[in-house]
Amino acid sequence: MRKLLFIILPVVALALGVSGGWYWWNVLRFQQSTDDAYVQSDITLISPKVEGYIKEVRVGDNQEVAEGSVLFVIDDRDFAAKLAQAEAAVAAEEAIIATYENRLKLQQAMIEQAAATVKSAEADLSRWQQDHRRYSALVTTDFASRQRFEQAETDARKGEAAVAKSRAAFAAEQNQLAVLRSQQREEEAKLQQAHATLRLARHQLEDTVIRAPVSGAAGNRAGQVGQYVKAGSQLLSLVPLSRVYVTANFKETQLTHMRPGQLAEVSVDAYPDLILDGRIESFAPASGA
């Protein structure tokens, strides 16, 4: 038996050594491993866009939530009042603009009336100027009295004054139309500003309801009912479990033949009998040093 063992053991050891060497040469020397690795995810921090008191908390610690689910509700009474105020401001500006539309129509009618007055005054002036020229010729030949000539002359001067007055009134009405249009444009600008304020108020009211931007598990919940929060303060961490990844740290000498897309086997301490298949996605652009 001893002689047999002395013969078999060296053969077995040699065979194991050869097979081990062959496996290392063909497989193990191309594999790299590390236990300096961590499961991570792109955590989404939930923060309010508006400040106020938390009225409702609809998520529990470590609870899984779906995208779009309501997480927190902030007291919206002040924001609802601001929205009503913005809506009233828009309605007031729309009423003012409607009034300007009516005023512009009225002013256009006034301009047309002033234009008709100018034409009437010019017609009267033309008639009185003709009378004045006629009586000027007759008075020299004593076919018309001096008094009638002077009356015609006075009428002609009155006609000139009436024409000048009517033209000035016509120009004033046109200027008034320009003023009204300028004021209307100013009110239209105020209406646009009121609409912008309305949209902002509506968005702020909507932002009092805080929803989950992605699906995941809720953690580090800090918001509580009755708590006063400011915009940007952290209320919750949302971990998208469907998009977890492993960050593994290797030595520089291990990276020589590693490339994105290569297969990788991953084992997790919590599940020692489970081997996960993965691929190298990317390399960090800098080393730990």
C-alpha positions, 0 to 999 in steps of 0.5 A: 500500500505504501509503495502504491501511495508513493507512486499515486500521490506524485502522479496526482499532485503532478496532474493537479499542478498541471491542470491548475497551471493550465486553468491559470494560464488560460482562465485565471490570469485573464480574470480580476476580482475585488471585494472593495465594491459597493451597491449604489444608486442615483438617489433622488432628493425630494425637496419642496419648491414652495415654503409652508407648513406640511399638511399631509405626509402620505409616505412611510419610512422605507415604503416603495412608491410609484412615479407620480405618487403623492408624498407630501402636501403643503398647506395651500390656503395662502397659495389659493388666495394668491391664485384668486387674486391673480385671476381677479387682476387678469379679469380687471385688466381684460375689462379695462382693455374692453373699455379701451376698445369701446373708447377707441370706437367712440373716438373714431366716431368723434374723428369722423364728426370732426372731419365732417365739421371741417368740411362744413366749415370749409364749404361755408368759408368758400361761400363767404369768400365768394361773397366777399369777392363779389361785393368787393367788385360791386362796392367800387361801382356803387352797386352794393352798399359799404355795409354789405361789403363789410358784412361779407368781409366779416363773414369771410374772416369768421369762416377762416376762423371757423375752419382753423378751429375745426381743423384744430379740433380734428387734429386734437381728436386724432391725437386723442386717438393716438393717446388711447392706443398708447394707453391700450398697449400699456394695458395690454402689457399689464394684462400679459404681466397679470397672466404671467403672475397668474401662471406663477400663482397656479404653478405655486399652488400645484407645487404644494402637492409634492409627487414622486418624480421616479419610482423607488423606495423612500428613505431618510424621511425628514418631513413631518405633519405641521413642520414648516419647510422652506423651498429646497429643504430635503424632505426625503430620499428616493432610491430607484431600486430598478436602476442600482449599480455596483461601483467596484474599486480595482488596482491600476495594475488590474485595469490593463485589459479591462474594457467596457462591455466585458462580462462580470460576475457579482456576488453580494454578501447578503446573498452568498449563494447568488451569482449575478451576471453583469457587464462593465459599463464605464470607468471613472475619469480619475483615480482615488489619488 
